[in-house]
Amino acid sequence: MIETTPQQVDAIVAAAAAAAGPWAAMELTERAAALIAIADRLDAHTEELIEAAGRETHLPEASLRRELTRTTFQLRLFAQVVRAGEFLDVRVDPADPQWPMGVPRPDLRRMKVPLGPVVNFAAGNFPFTLSVAGGDTASALAAGCPVVVKAHPGHPELSRLTARLVEEALVETSAPLGVFGIVYGQDAGVRVLTHPAIAAAAFTGSTAGGRALFDLASRRSVPIPFYGELGSINPVFVTSEAAEARAAEIAAGLFASVSFNSGQLCTKPNVVAVPEDSALLREVRAAATVPVGELLNDAIAAGFAGSVERMSANPGVEVLRDAPDSVRLLSTEAKTVLADPTLVHEMFGPATLLVRYRDDAELRELAASFDGQLTISIFGETSDDTARTLIALAAAKAGRVLWNSWPTGVSVTYAQQHGGPYPATTAPGTTSMGTAAIERFLRPVVFQSVPDELLPRELRAENPLSIPRSVNGSRPR
């Protein structure tokens, strides 16, 4: 892979900065059309993209096709969001000389505007959905921000191809030159992040890498928002009632979730708490070997092997299944985890730790011991008081709480939340998936007593663009 030189990086960022104003000023319908054009061009080159991704990632073709479909879907979904205009959050408070606070209220008109150029650090485990044309790029472009992608070293050929298709689509729709760019190499990524023209950053990857970049973003002379998704344990808590009532069903779901994409997902369950001596525990122990595919690359494979070895080395951990090319199963007692919370860590690959608890009190204590998570799953019965308590605990610790379902698979939709308290993410008030992801790249501006003809069209009295708005705190009918 040829790395981008410092001079090339500076030129790419300068072009993005120059494009920021024109891109933000484009009609919403034109911005939406550009997103759709990107989706259409990716779809038109499906076979070429799938072939390149298969060569570089080892992911099965079926998974890659699903992922590409998801990628173009989310581009089109953000186009719908842009056309609707609600993301601008327009609020109008007309002047009121009798405002009850005791002094007259001036005319106030508020809307959200793009932050400016964004750097997107592409992920390795989702070469389409979280990469060059993935969710962070789509949501930033939808917000009106130019994007500079830092390509992931795991799939440079695919990144180059995808970037070319994105650029062609943007040229076709007369988008400003420089609204999209791509750089290669670690030094190039750091240079983009620290460039004074960059206004925000998005990242999906390891905790160590993400925290290092977050610290860089925070130490800039002008700090910028860093939206980092850093990984998660995604604990699963199975109550004793559920473990006895649905042992076979839960065991099958566990193996399917841990083996999906060979366990290389940020939402894979790394810990499953089960009652000791339960039907579920017996079902899991007796299950047939579950085969898994090849890992993404040698670095991922080495990291996975090291993480499993580190956990297995603990004297309180029993290795239940350690066959190569299959789901790895380890087991320990809840009291061991409670005594040493550092024992539990993310194993990025097809492995999980079964944590055996003695009673409901120990299960609640275990649940309370976890830090910030992307997801927490609870398997229980509606009449189960312990499950009710676990849901409350989970809501305090995670961005997504699941009931009787597994966390792998994140639907891209309006109500989705993919985020959570640190260390799951660096910005728990935001999401990196779903349409609310657009909010990361916007900031509010209020115009006070500005003449109508000088206001942005979105705020003018006659509302010429028919943008949804609230007036005096309510939506006009």
HUTANOR-V399930 format. One record per helix or strand. SS is the DSSP state (2 for helix, 1 for strand). FROM is the first residue (numbers start at 1). TO is the last residue. If there is no record, write none. Layout:
# HUTANOR-V399930
ss: (SS:SS)
from: (FROM:FROM)
to: (TO:TO)
This chain:
# HUTANOR-V399930
ss: (2:2:2:2:2:1:1:1:1:1:2:1:2:1:2:1:2:1:1:2:2:1:2:1:2:1:1:1:2:2:1:2:1:2:1:1:2:1:2:2:1:1)
from: (6:28:46:61:86:90:96:105:108:118:135:147:153:180:186:200:207:225:236:240:247:271:279:291:298:318:326:328:334:341:351:360:373:385:398:425:435:442:452:457:469:474)
to: (25:44:57:84:88:93:96:105:114:121:143:150:172:183:194:204:219:229:238:245:263:275:286:291:312:321:326:333:339:343:357:368:379:397:403:425:441:448:454:459:471:475)
